[in-house]
Amino acid sequence: MVQVDHKWIQGSLAGKLRLVSGLHVGGHPKSADGVVVTPFVRDESGRPFVPGSTLKGALRSQAQTAIKSVVDGTNGVIWACDFPDSLEDSSLSFCLRNGRASRPCTVCGLFGSTANPARVVARDLDLLSEWSESLVQRRSTLGVSRTLGRGVMGSERRIELAPPGLVFGFQILVSAPLDWELGLLFWVIERLGEGFGLLGGGRRLGLGHVQMEVSEVAIQRLGEGFSIETDTYTARPAAPARGETEPTEEQELIGIPKPSTEDMGAVLYYCLKLMEMRAMQADAGEIGKLLSSEFGLSKRRRNELGLPEKVSELLDQMVGDKKLQKNYLGHYSISADYVQQPVSRPKEEGELVRRHDLDDFRTKCKAVLHRVLFEGAEVADGA
């Protein structure tokens, strides 16, 4: 048998999900002035988030549709059972119809079913963008009678939307993945971003169009002496888009790319490095001016986002973490032993980590998926 695949202990895909259209993920409905209002789900601090089950359901639906579009039958390595509209219809194929002798389909084997546990888990998606209640959008709907051709009294509903442009961070875990299974996840994520599927509720209203960008993949395998070896694949730095300027000489001397305001910790570090180069006294007030001149956040906008308090709080937290130093005048400086690094999965003690290019790995996994789907290639059982 020709080995075309590898089997890993665990895989992790991390990245960002950006809203192209409004998104509605409903929380507990409540009544206001006789109208049922469904708010967007919130965390304990009142910030919207996307439950991992919502993303996993969208990926599962896309996987089923994608496989059905290219695979006919249940004889190959990859197949998908039929949508369970009628379990009594003998012409349809369902997982485990004939008892334990029947193997689950690819989708049920990955995403789980009532008969077998899921191997794919999506964690809750935390909001990375700046947030203010003024960003909440609301949309009203009204039931229309097909017979009378007019609205039905008492059928008005109102839902809360997260606006386009918001960015959430996602992490998808998959246990014991094969290369072609990772290729399938890459393919499904791309399909979702291309508009083949929608996320959340209100799809008939045109909601739920998102784009997903995988920035890091970490896969683990068993090494000598039962040690864990990790291969980490990271995305290449994006080239400046049309209309964007090349980094200035000053920005290149700082040694890190200019961050977005989605990560205020990285923004503060960048500002402090910039002030250090310019021999400026770094305090909360001067940092506020840099947020305006370098990142385009006006004083009014900073106040709306509560940044004056947040900046001071983050600075003090970084002092507590010994990333910064603060003198008796209230000026901050970067600690000598603190080096800002990209956020990634923490390395466990005794774990060997190797870093590679994500684009090459994605291409390889999708090529293996293509061979298994269309060329009848067999899958190796082990690494």
N, C-alpha and C positions, 0 to 999 in steps of 0.2 A: 504494500500500500504506500503510495506517495504522500508524504506528509505536507499538507498545505496550510496547516493551522497550528496554533499554540493554545494551550489551556492554562489559564492563570488562576491564582487564588481569589483575587478580588480586583475590580477595576473601579475607578472613580473619574467621572467627567464633570468638570467645573467650568463655569462661565457666566455670561450675562444674558438676561432676557429683556429685550426692549419692546415696549408697547408701540405698535404702529397705529392702532386704533384704540378707542376706549376699551377698558376691560371691566367686566363685572363678575365678581365672585361673591355671591350673596351670603350675608350673615343672618342673624335671627331677625325675621320681619317684625315690624312694630307699626302701630296705627297712630297717625297724626292728622287731626282735623278730618277724620273720616276716610282718609286715604292710607292704604297699606304701603309702607315704605320699607324697602329692603336695603339696608346699609351694606357697604363693602366690609369684608371681614377685617378686623383690626387685631393687633397684638396688645399686650398689657400696657404699652406706652401710648396707644392710640394711633400707631402708624399702620397703614395697610400692608398686608402680606398676602402671598399666594400659597395656599396649602399644597404640600407636596403631592397629595392625592389628586389634585386638580391637574397638575402637570403630567403625572403618571397616566391618568386616564386619557389625556389628549395624545400622549405618545403611543399608548396601547392602541387606540383607535386608528392612528396613522399607520402603525405597524401592520395591523390587520388589513387595512385597505391597500397598503403598498404591496404586501405579499400576494393578496388576492388578484392584484392587477397584473402580475407576471407569472404566477404559479397556478396551474390547473391540476387539481387532484391532491392526493395525500401520500403519494409513493416516495417523494423525494425527501432529502434531509430537512428542507425548509418547506413548511406548509402552514396554512391557517384554517382553523375550523370556521364554519359558517356562523353568521350572526344568529343568535338563538331566538328567532321570531316564532318558530314552531318546532318544539322538540318532538312532535309526533310525526313530522314529515320525514319519512325514511330516505328521501332523496338527498337530504342535507347531511353534512359530516360534522359531528360534534366530538369533542375530546372525550375519551374514556366511555364512549357509547357502549362498547362491548365489555366493560369491566376493566380490571387491572391489566389485562393483556394489551389493551390499546394504549399507545403512547400519547402524551399530550402534544398538541400542536406547538409550533415555535412560539406563538404569541402567548399562549397559556403557560408554556414552560418558562418563559422569561418573566411575564408580568403576573403570573399566578392565576389560580382559579379555586373553586370550592374543593377541588380534588388534589391540588398540589400547591405548596408555598411559592410565593413570588421570589424571584432572584434579582429583580430590579426594584430598587427603592429610591424614591425622590424625596429629598428633604424639603422642608418648608422654604420658600423663596423670600428672603428678607429684602426690604427696599433699600437700594443703594443711593437713590437720588435724594436731593433735598426735599423736605416735605413741609407743607403748610396746609391747614384746613381750607384755605382759599382756593386750593387746587382741585378740590372735589367737584366733580360734575354730576348733575342729576338729569335724569330723563324720565318722562312720564309716558306710560302706555295706556291704551284704552281698548277693551274688547269690543269688537264690531260684530253685530249680528249679520250673518250671511243672508238670512231671510228678509230682514227689514232694511239692511243696508245702512245701518246707523249704529252709533255707540250704544253699549249696554250700560244702563245705570248701575252704579256700584262696582263696576269692573276696572276702575282706574287704579293703576299701580305706579309707584315711583321707585326708581332704583338709583343707587349711587355708583358712579364710575370713577375708576382711576384714569387720568387723562393720558393721551398719547405722549410719548417721550420719556415716561418714567422707566427706570432701569431697576431690575431685580437680579439678585445673584442666585444661581442655582447650583445644585450638586446632585448628581445621579450616581448611585452606587449599584454595582452589579456583581454578584458572587459567581465565582468559577466561570468567567466568560471565555469564550473562544474568540479568535480573531474575527471570524465572520459575524459573530453576534455583536461585537463592537462596531463592525462595519454597518450592520443593520441599524444600530442606534444612531450612528453618524448620518445615515441616509434618512432616517425618520426625522431627526432634528432639522435637517435641511429641508425636507418636505414641509414641515410645519412652518418654517420661516418663509417658504415660497408661496404660502397661502393655501396649501392643499387642506389644511385643517385649522380650526379655531380653538381658542382657549376660553374656559369659563362659560358663563351664561349670556343670554341675550344675543345669541348668534343670528337670529332672524332679524335683529336690529343692526346687523353689520359690525357687531363687537367681537373682540377676541383675536384680532390679527396681531401676531407677535413675530419677532425675529430673535433667534437664539444664536449665540456665538460661543463655541467651546474654546476656552483659552488654555486649559491644562487638563491632561489626562495622566493619571497615575495608576500603574498596574503592578501588582505584587505577585511574586512567585517564590517557591520554596528553594532555598540555597543549601549549601553544605551545612551539616550539623543542625538542621531545622531552622536555620537563620532565614529571615525575610529579606529578599532582595526586591527593590523597587525601581522600576523604570518610569521616569517622569518625562512627559512630552509636553512642551510648551510652544505656544504660537509665536511666530516671528513678529517683531514689532511692525505695526501697520505703517505703510508709507503715508506721507501727508496727502490729504485729499485735495482736489482741485480748489483753489482759492485759499488754502491754508499756507502759511509762511513756513519756511525752513527754520529750525531752531537757531537762535542767535548764538554768537560766540560765548556770551555770558551763560546762556542756558546749557551749552555743551560743557562748560567748565564745571558746572554744578555736578555733573556726572549722572544725573537721573532725568528721565523724560518729564516734561511738565505734566503733572497729574490733572485729572478732572476733579471738579468740586463734589463728585460723588463720594470721595474718600477724603474727609477733612483732615485725618491724621497725616496722610501723604502731602496734602496741601500745606499744612503747618510746617512739616519738615522741609519742604521746598522753600517756603518763605524764609525760614531761619537760615538755610544755606545761602539764599540770595542776600540776606542782610549781613551774613558773615562775610561774604565776598565784598560787599559795599562798605564794610566797616561801620555798620549802623548799629545803634543800641536797640536790641530786640525787646520790645514790650508789647502788651496786648493792643495798645493804641496804634503803634507803628505797623503791627501785623494787619490790623483792620484796614489801614491805608493801602497796604500791598494787595489785600483781597480785592480792593477796588481797582487799583491800577493794573495788576497782573492777571486777575481772574474775572474782571468785569462785574463784580458784585458791589452795587452802590450801597451807600449807608442805609438808605430806606429798605433796600432788599435784604441787607444784613440784619436789620432790626426785625423785618417780617419773619425771617428764618430763626430768630433768636440767637444769631451767631455771636454777639458780644459775650453773652453768658457761656455759650458753648465753647468758644475759643479759649476763654479763661479756664473753663473746666477741663478741656482737653490738654491744655498746657500744664496744668497742675497734675493731671493724671500722668503725663509723660515725665514730669519731674519725679513723681512717686515710683514710676517704673525705671528710673535712673537713665532715661533716654536723654533728658535735658538737665541742665543745672540752672539754678535761680539764685541770684545774689541778693544782698540786702536792699538794693535799689529797685528790685522787682524786674530786673532784666534777665532774659533767658539766653542760654547758649547751649549748643549741642554737646552732649557728653562725649568724651574722647573715645569711649569703647562702644558707642552706638553707631551702627551702620544700617541705613534703611535698605530693606530688601523687598522684592515683590512678595505679595501675600501668597502662600502656598500651603499645602498640607504639611503639618508639622512632622518632622523626622523623629521616629522613635529610636530609643537607645539601641545601639548595635545593628542598626538597619543600614544596608548599603543602598545608596540612591545614585542612579545614573540618569543624566538629562539628555534628551534627544529632541529632534524637531517634530512638532505636532503634525504639520502638513504631510510630511513623509509617512508618518505612522497612519494617518487617516487614509491616505491613498492606498497604502498596503492593505489595510483592513477591508476597504471597499473592493479592492481587486480580488481578495480571497472570497468575499461575499459573492462577487460576480461569477467566479469559477464554480462555487458550490451551487449557485442558482441556475446557471445556464450551461455549464460544461460538465456537470455531473461529477465534480471532484469529490473524493472521499475526505472525511474529516478525521484527523488524528485524535486519539483518545487522550494523549498526554502531551506535555510540553517537550 
